[in-house]
Amino acid sequence: MKLILQESITGLGNPGDLVQVKSGYGRNYLLPSGKAIVANEENMKVYEARQEELKLQEEKRLESSKAIYEKLNGLSISQKVAISEEGSMYGSIGTKEISELLEEDNFVIERSSIRLPEGSLKSLGSFEIDIELHPDVIAKINLEIVPEES
C-alpha cells in the first residue's frame, strides 16, 4: 500500500515521504490516526500544494520538542508504592502512572511517547526511561520506585 506521510514516524519517514507499507498497518493505524493519506493521483496534487506547509509544521514540532527536551532530559522522579511483607510490589508502574507523575511536574506527555520495552515496571529500584518527544528527539528521565512508609 502506497501512502503519503503527514508527520514524522520513527523508522518510516518524514512528512511528505511516499512510503510503501503493509496494507494492515496502513488501514488500521496510519490512515485512521491521520498520520498518512492514500497516495492516489488526487492526493498527490493536494500534497504537492501543501508540501511547504507540512515542512513548516514539522519544523515547529521539532523546535517545540527540543525546547521540552532541554527541560525534561535528566529529570528524576520518584513513585512510592505499596509492598508486601516479602518485599514485592503490589501492581506495577506503566505508562499511565509515569505520564501522571510527569504531569505533576507540569510536563504533558502522551502515554504513547513513553518507551517501556520490557513492559510495565514490577520491581523496586531505579530505571532510566526514554520519552520520544519527536522521532529525532528522545529524552531520558530517571524513575525511582521506592516503598511507601507504613
C-alpha positions in Angstrom: 0.0 0.0 0.0 1.5 3.4 -1.0 0.9 6.3 1.4 2.0 9.9 1.8 3.1 10.6 5.4 1.6 13.6 7.1 4.0 13.6 10.0 7.3 12.0 11.1 7.1 8.4 12.0 10.0 6.6 13.6 11.5 4.1 11.2 9.3 5.0 8.4 9.9 8.6 7.2 9.2 12.3 7.4 6.1 14.4 6.3 5.6 14.2 2.6 7.5 11.0 2.0 5.9 8.4 -0.3 6.2 5.1 1.6 5.2 1.5 0.9 3.7 -0.2 3.9 1.8 -3.4 4.6 -1.9 -2.8 4.0 -2.9 -3.7 7.5 -0.5 -1.2 9.1 -1.8 1.5 6.7 -5.5 0.7 7.1 -5.5 0.0 10.8 -3.1 2.6 12.1 -1.7 5.2 9.7 -4.9 6.2 7.9 -7.3 6.3 10.9 -4.8 8.3 13.0 -4.3 10.9 10.2 -0.6 10.1 10.1 -0.8 9.3 6.3 -3.1 9.6 3.3 -3.5 7.2 0.4 -1.1 8.1 -2.5 -3.6 8.4 -5.3 -3.5 11.0 -8.1 -5.8 13.5 -6.4 -3.9 13.3 -3.1 -0.6 13.7 -4.8 -1.8 17.0 -6.3 -3.1 18.2 -2.9 0.1 17.1 -1.2 2.4 19.0 -3.6 0.4 22.1 -2.9 0.7 21.6 0.9 4.3 20.4 0.9 5.8 23.6 2.2 3.1 24.0 4.9 3.8 20.4 6.1 7.5 21.1 6.3 7.0 24.2 8.3 4.6 22.4 10.7 7.2 19.6 11.2 10.0 22.2 11.9 7.8 23.8 14.5 7.1 20.4 16.1 10.8 19.6 16.1 11.6 23.0 17.7 9.0 22.6 20.4 10.2 19.1 21.1 13.8 20.4 21.5 12.5 23.0 24.0 10.7 20.4 26.1 13.8 18.1 25.8 16.0 20.8 27.4 13.7 20.9 30.5 12.9 17.2 30.7 16.1 15.4 29.9 17.7 14.1 33.1 14.7 14.8 35.2 14.4 12.5 38.3 11.0 11.5 39.6 10.0 9.2 42.4 7.0 6.9 42.9 6.1 5.4 46.2 4.4 2.0 46.0 2.8 -0.4 48.5 4.9 -3.5 49.0 4.0 -6.9 50.5 5.7 -8.4 53.5 8.0 -10.3 51.2 9.2 -7.0 49.7 7.5 -7.3 46.3 5.3 -4.6 44.7 1.6 -4.7 44.6 0.7 -4.0 40.9 3.1 -2.3 38.5 4.1 1.1 37.1 3.2 1.7 33.5 3.0 4.5 31.0 -0.2 5.9 32.7 1.5 6.3 36.0 4.6 7.8 34.5 2.6 10.2 32.5 0.7 11.3 35.7 4.0 11.8 37.5 5.3 14.0 34.7 2.0 16.0 34.8 2.7 16.8 38.4 5.9 18.4 37.2 4.0 20.3 34.5 5.0 18.1 31.6 2.1 16.9 29.4 3.5 13.8 27.7 1.4 11.4 25.7 1.4 7.9 27.0 2.4 6.5 23.6 5.6 8.6 23.8 6.8 6.8 26.9 9.0 3.8 26.0 8.9 0.7 28.2 10.4 -2.0 26.0 10.1 -4.7 28.7 6.6 -3.6 29.7 5.4 -2.3 33.0 7.9 -1.9 35.8 7.2 -4.5 38.5 10.1 -4.1 41.0 11.6 -1.5 43.3 14.7 0.4 42.1 16.0 3.0 39.7 15.0 2.9 36.0 16.1 5.1 33.0 13.1 5.7 30.8 13.1 7.0 27.2 10.5 9.5 26.2 10.1 10.1 22.4 9.2 13.7 22.0 9.9 13.5 18.3 11.4 10.7 16.2 14.7 12.7 16.3 14.4 13.9 19.9 14.4 11.3 22.7 14.7 12.5 26.3 15.8 10.2 29.2 14.3 10.5 32.7 15.2 8.7 35.9 12.4 7.0 37.8 12.9 5.8 41.3 10.4 3.3 42.7 10.5 3.3 46.5 8.4 1.6 49.1 5.7 3.5 51.0 6.4 4.2 54.6 4.0 2.0 56.6 
